Amino acid sequence: MADRDHNHYEEHNRAEHQPEHDGHAGHSGERTGQNGEHAGHGVDHTGHEEMFRQRFWISLILSIPVLFFSPTMQNWLGYTAPTFPGSQWVTPIFALIVFVYGGVPFLQMAVPELRNRKP
């Protein structure tokens, strides 16, 4: 019962105050509404800054082996990475992990915004 009342209050508050918030900019320069929503999008982005920060650092760490085993980096810097069975797969596998882990949140958030035709 309390959750329903709280949700009703949030919906009422959001509908009543949305015009006030449409012109206000959030920390990242995007227009936000009540509770961190994009103005008019209805997508709550609360907590995304911390999530993206964590994904950035993990992706950065996972990129080190990609760069280290990259033939281009080896040529540019004049070194040879150690070889072992499967070493040729380090770069593509880690690059795929970085792409998926770092990129999926963008794709997940893009789907509803594209569906609403408000990217």
Backbone torsions as a table, in degrees:
resi	resn	phi	psi	omega
1	MET	NA	-43.6	-179.0
2	ALA	-65.2	-38.0	178.8
3	ASP	-64.0	-40.7	179.8
4	ARG	-64.0	-43.5	178.2
5	ASP	-63.8	-40.9	179.4
6	HIS	-64.1	-44.2	179.1
7	ASN	-64.0	-40.4	178.2
8	HIS	-62.4	-43.0	178.4
9	TYR	-61.5	-44.6	179.6
10	GLU	-62.2	-43.6	179.6
11	GLU	-63.3	-43.7	179.1
12	HIS	-63.6	-46.6	-178.9
13	ASN	-63.0	-42.0	-179.5
14	ARG	-64.6	-46.6	-178.2
15	ALA	-66.0	-38.6	-177.0
16	GLU	-72.5	-36.3	-173.0
17	HIS	-107.0	2.2	-177.2
18	GLN	-56.2	-45.3	-179.1
19	PRO	-59.9	-32.8	178.2
20	GLU	-63.1	-35.2	-171.8
21	HIS	-90.9	-15.4	-175.4
22	ASP	-59.5	-33.6	-177.3
23	GLY	-91.3	-4.6	-176.7
24	HIS	-84.0	141.3	-179.9
25	ALA	-99.0	142.1	176.1
26	GLY	-84.4	-172.9	-178.2
27	HIS	-61.0	-32.2	-176.6
28	SER	-94.5	7.2	179.0
29	GLY	88.9	-2.7	179.1
30	GLU	-87.1	153.5	179.0
31	ARG	-77.0	128.3	-179.0
32	THR	-126.5	157.9	175.8
33	GLY	-115.3	-159.4	-179.6
34	GLN	-57.2	139.0	175.6
35	ASN	62.0	29.9	174.6
36	GLY	76.5	16.9	-179.9
37	GLU	-82.6	149.0	170.6
38	HIS	-64.5	138.4	179.1
39	ALA	-60.8	119.4	177.3
40	GLY	80.8	-5.7	-177.7
41	HIS	-92.2	-31.8	-176.8
42	GLY	72.9	20.1	179.3
43	VAL	-109.0	122.0	-178.7
44	ASP	-86.8	121.3	-178.9
45	HIS	-108.7	20.6	179.1
46	THR	-62.5	130.7	177.5
47	GLY	85.6	-2.2	-177.8
48	HIS	-70.3	-30.5	-179.7
49	GLU	-59.5	-46.5	179.4
50	GLU	-66.2	-40.5	179.6
51	MET	-62.9	-43.8	179.3
52	PHE	-68.2	-36.1	177.7
53	ARG	-61.7	-45.9	179.5
54	GLN	-63.6	-44.0	179.4
55	ARG	-64.6	-35.2	178.1
56	PHE	-61.8	-49.9	-176.5
57	TRP	-65.6	-40.6	178.5
58	ILE	-65.9	-42.8	178.3
59	SER	-64.1	-37.7	177.5
60	LEU	-62.1	-45.6	179.3
61	ILE	-63.6	-41.8	-179.8
62	LEU	-70.9	-18.0	178.4
63	SER	-77.9	-20.2	-178.7
64	ILE	-59.3	-49.7	177.3
65	PRO	-64.8	-30.8	177.7
66	VAL	-60.3	-48.4	-179.3
67	LEU	-69.8	-41.8	-177.2
68	PHE	-61.9	-42.2	-177.8
69	PHE	-89.5	-1.7	179.8
70	SER	-67.3	126.6	177.7
71	PRO	-59.2	-35.5	179.5
72	THR	-63.6	-46.0	178.8
73	MET	-64.3	-38.0	178.6
74	GLN	-63.0	-41.4	177.8
75	ASN	-66.7	-45.5	-177.8
76	TRP	-62.8	-42.6	-174.7
77	LEU	-96.1	-3.7	174.6
78	GLY	68.5	42.7	175.7
79	TYR	-130.9	167.6	175.6
80	THR	-123.2	122.2	178.2
81	ALA	-71.2	149.1	177.6
82	PRO	-62.5	144.5	177.8
83	THR	-108.7	146.1	177.4
84	PHE	-154.9	164.6	-179.7
85	PRO	-57.4	120.5	-179.7
86	GLY	93.1	0.5	-177.4
87	SER	-63.3	-25.8	178.6
88	GLN	-68.1	-15.1	-179.4
89	TRP	-93.9	-7.9	-177.9
90	VAL	-59.8	-50.4	-177.6
91	THR	-61.6	-53.1	-178.0
92	PRO	-66.9	-35.6	-178.4
93	ILE	-70.3	-46.9	179.1
94	PHE	-66.4	-36.5	177.4
95	ALA	-63.3	-39.9	177.5
96	LEU	-64.2	-42.3	178.6
97	ILE	-62.1	-44.1	178.9
98	VAL	-62.4	-44.0	179.8
99	PHE	-61.0	-49.1	-177.2
100	VAL	-68.0	-51.0	-177.0
101	TYR	-63.8	-41.8	-178.1
102	GLY	-82.8	-26.9	-172.9
103	GLY	-98.6	-25.2	-176.6
104	VAL	-57.6	-41.6	179.2
105	PRO	-58.5	-36.4	178.4
106	PHE	-65.1	-43.0	179.6
107	LEU	-67.4	-40.8	178.7
108	GLN	-63.1	-39.3	179.7
109	MET	-76.1	-27.0	-178.9
110	ALA	-71.5	-32.9	-175.4
111	VAL	-58.0	-54.9	-179.7
112	PRO	-66.6	-32.7	179.8
113	GLU	-69.6	-37.3	175.8
114	LEU	-70.4	-38.6	178.3
115	ARG	-59.9	-38.3	178.4
116	ASN	-84.0	0.2	-178.1
117	ARG	56.0	39.8	178.3
118	LYS	-138.9	63.0	-178.3
119	PRO	-71.1	NA	NA
